[in-house]
Amino acid sequence: MQGRRWVYVVAGWSGFAVMAIELLSGRTLAPDFGNSIYVWGAVITVFMLALAVGYLIGGQLSVLSPSLTKLGAILLAAAAALSPVLFLGEPVLNWIFDNMDDPRYGSLLGSSALFFLPTVVLGVVAPYAIRLLASDARVSGKSAGLLYFVSTFGSAAGTLATSFYLVLLFELNQLYLGLIGITAAIGLVTILIGRRTP
């Protein structure tokens, strides 16, 4: 029971993190590419495609002996995939800006280079978590509905918290560091719970 409840926590956090990263990505791109509609068009496109790929991969992985321990490893992978934004974000975007004439495609490439992979990994969480909850076919629909509710609620919370409060209180790199740290911490807790749960 403890493990099942924790799966919902993981799903809620993954939803929160995806939307927080998406909002912050716009601010990351802004110094080089501005904050226009095509920048946000590029960001939204990259995130939607990355989530689609993540859902597909998560569905495939979920049939290979799913476990809480592996779910925790997915979160650790997401934290690792986001980490390069801290160290490589500025030089990568500067290079793209200097070498691409069209800022529309520059923002698309920059968003892809920095945020596609971590969003793919976070996208793996939802279908994988559903498989952990859906041990009984009679309740699988109910479990999926509740999990997507929690995940979407987390996304709404991440959107409001980031845009209304966090960006006013912290620097951009501090926010990325916080997202990386919390994601990694939740991943480690998930692994520990998985090892203690029969």
C-alpha positions as CSV (number, residue, x, y, z in Angstrom):
1,M,0.0,0.0,0.0
2,Q,2.8,2.4,0.9
3,G,4.4,1.7,-2.5
4,R,1.2,2.4,-4.4
5,R,0.6,5.7,-2.6
6,W,4.2,6.8,-3.4
7,V,3.6,6.1,-7.1
8,Y,1.1,8.9,-7.0
9,V,3.6,11.2,-5.4
10,V,6.1,10.4,-8.2
11,A,3.4,11.1,-10.8
12,G,2.5,14.4,-9.3
13,W,6.1,15.5,-9.1
14,S,6.8,14.5,-12.7
15,G,3.9,16.7,-13.8
16,F,5.1,19.6,-11.7
17,A,8.6,19.3,-13.0
18,V,7.7,19.1,-16.7
19,M,5.7,22.3,-16.5
20,A,8.3,24.1,-14.4
21,I,11.0,23.2,-16.8
22,E,8.9,24.2,-19.8
23,L,8.3,27.7,-18.3
24,L,11.9,28.1,-17.3
25,S,13.1,27.0,-20.8
26,G,11.4,30.1,-22.2
27,R,13.4,32.3,-19.9
28,T,16.6,30.4,-20.7
29,L,16.1,31.0,-24.4
30,A,15.0,34.6,-24.1
31,P,18.5,36.3,-23.8
32,D,19.5,34.9,-27.2
33,F,16.2,34.5,-29.1
34,G,13.7,36.8,-27.3
35,N,10.3,35.9,-25.9
36,S,8.1,36.1,-29.0
37,I,5.4,33.7,-30.1
38,Y,7.7,31.7,-32.3
39,V,10.0,31.0,-29.3
40,W,7.1,29.7,-27.3
41,G,5.9,27.8,-30.4
42,A,9.3,26.1,-30.5
43,V,9.2,25.3,-26.8
44,I,5.7,23.9,-26.8
45,T,6.5,21.8,-29.9
46,V,9.6,20.3,-28.4
47,F,8.0,19.5,-25.1
48,M,4.9,17.9,-26.7
49,L,7.0,15.8,-29.0
50,A,9.3,14.8,-26.1
51,L,6.4,13.8,-24.0
52,A,4.9,11.8,-26.8
53,V,8.3,9.9,-27.2
54,G,8.5,9.5,-23.4
55,Y,5.0,8.0,-23.2
56,L,5.8,5.6,-26.0
57,I,9.1,4.5,-24.3
58,G,7.4,4.3,-20.9
59,G,4.7,2.0,-22.3
60,Q,7.4,-0.3,-23.8
61,L,9.5,-0.4,-20.6
62,S,6.4,-1.0,-18.4
63,V,6.1,-4.6,-19.7
64,L,9.7,-5.5,-18.7
65,S,9.3,-6.5,-15.1
66,P,8.2,-3.1,-13.8
67,S,9.2,-2.1,-10.2
68,L,9.5,0.8,-7.9
69,T,13.2,0.5,-8.0
70,K,13.3,1.0,-11.8
71,L,10.8,3.9,-11.5
72,G,13.3,5.5,-9.1
73,A,16.1,4.9,-11.6
74,I,14.0,6.7,-14.2
75,L,13.8,9.8,-12.0
76,L,17.5,9.7,-11.4
77,A,18.0,9.6,-15.2
78,A,15.7,12.6,-15.6
79,A,17.7,14.5,-13.0
80,A,20.9,13.6,-14.8
81,A,19.5,14.6,-18.2
82,L,18.5,18.0,-16.9
83,S,21.9,18.7,-15.3
84,P,23.7,19.8,-18.5
85,V,21.4,22.8,-18.7
86,L,23.3,24.3,-15.7
87,F,26.7,24.0,-17.3
88,L,26.1,23.9,-21.0
89,G,23.0,26.0,-21.5
90,E,24.6,29.3,-22.1
91,P,27.4,28.2,-24.4
92,V,25.1,26.0,-26.4
93,L,22.6,28.7,-27.0
94,N,25.3,31.3,-27.8
95,W,26.7,28.9,-30.4
96,I,23.3,28.3,-32.0
97,F,22.6,32.1,-32.0
98,D,25.9,32.8,-33.7
99,N,25.5,30.1,-36.3
100,M,21.8,30.2,-37.3
101,D,20.4,33.1,-39.2
102,D,16.7,32.4,-38.6
103,P,15.9,32.8,-34.9
104,R,12.8,30.6,-35.3
105,Y,14.8,27.6,-36.1
106,G,17.5,28.7,-33.7
107,S,15.0,28.6,-30.8
108,L,13.7,25.3,-32.0
109,L,17.2,23.8,-32.1
110,G,18.2,25.3,-28.7
111,S,15.1,24.0,-27.0
112,S,15.6,20.6,-28.5
113,A,19.3,20.5,-27.5
114,L,18.7,21.4,-23.9
115,F,15.2,20.1,-23.0
116,F,14.2,17.3,-25.3
117,L,16.0,14.5,-23.5
118,P,15.0,15.4,-19.9
119,T,11.4,15.8,-21.0
120,V,11.4,12.4,-22.7
121,V,12.6,10.8,-19.5
122,L,10.0,12.5,-17.4
123,G,7.4,11.5,-20.0
124,V,8.3,7.8,-19.3
125,V,7.0,8.2,-15.7
126,A,3.3,8.3,-16.3
127,P,2.8,5.1,-18.4
128,Y,5.3,3.2,-16.3
129,A,3.6,4.3,-13.1
130,I,0.2,3.2,-14.5
131,R,1.6,-0.3,-15.1
132,L,2.8,-0.5,-11.4
133,L,-0.8,0.4,-10.2
134,A,-2.7,-1.7,-12.7
135,S,-2.1,-5.1,-11.2
136,D,-5.8,-5.9,-11.4
137,A,-7.4,-5.4,-14.9
138,R,-10.7,-4.5,-13.2
139,V,-9.2,-1.4,-11.5
140,S,-6.7,-0.4,-14.2
141,G,-9.0,2.3,-15.7
142,K,-9.7,3.7,-12.3
143,S,-6.0,3.7,-11.4
144,A,-5.0,5.3,-14.7
145,G,-7.7,8.0,-14.3
146,L,-6.5,8.8,-10.8
147,L,-2.9,8.9,-11.7
148,Y,-3.5,11.2,-14.7
149,F,-5.5,13.4,-12.4
150,V,-2.6,13.6,-9.9
151,S,-0.1,14.2,-12.7
152,T,-2.2,16.9,-14.3
153,F,-2.8,18.5,-11.0
154,G,0.9,18.5,-10.4
155,S,1.4,20.2,-13.8
156,A,-1.1,22.9,-12.9
157,A,0.7,23.4,-9.5
158,G,4.1,23.6,-11.3
159,T,2.8,26.2,-13.7
160,L,1.4,28.5,-11.1
161,A,4.1,28.0,-8.5
162,T,6.9,28.7,-11.1
163,S,5.3,31.6,-12.9
164,F,3.7,33.3,-9.9
165,Y,6.3,32.8,-7.2
166,L,9.5,30.8,-7.8
167,V,10.8,33.0,-10.6
168,L,10.4,36.0,-8.3
169,L,12.3,34.4,-5.4
170,F,15.1,32.5,-7.1
171,E,17.6,32.8,-9.9
172,L,17.2,30.7,-13.0
173,N,20.1,28.3,-12.2
174,Q,18.9,28.0,-8.6
175,L,15.5,26.8,-9.9
176,Y,17.1,24.3,-12.2
177,L,19.3,23.1,-9.4
178,G,16.3,22.7,-7.1
179,L,14.4,20.7,-9.8
180,I,17.4,18.4,-10.3
181,G,17.9,17.9,-6.6
182,I,14.3,17.2,-5.7
183,T,13.9,14.9,-8.7
184,A,17.0,13.0,-7.7
185,A,15.9,12.9,-4.0
186,I,12.4,11.5,-5.0
187,G,14.2,9.0,-7.2
188,L,16.3,7.8,-4.3
189,V,13.4,7.5,-2.0
190,T,11.5,5.6,-4.6
191,I,14.4,3.1,-4.9
192,L,14.5,2.7,-1.1
193,I,10.7,2.1,-0.9
194,G,11.0,-0.4,-3.8
195,R,13.6,-2.4,-2.0
196,R,11.5,-2.6,1.2
197,T,8.3,-3.4,-0.6
198,P,7.7,-7.1,-1.4
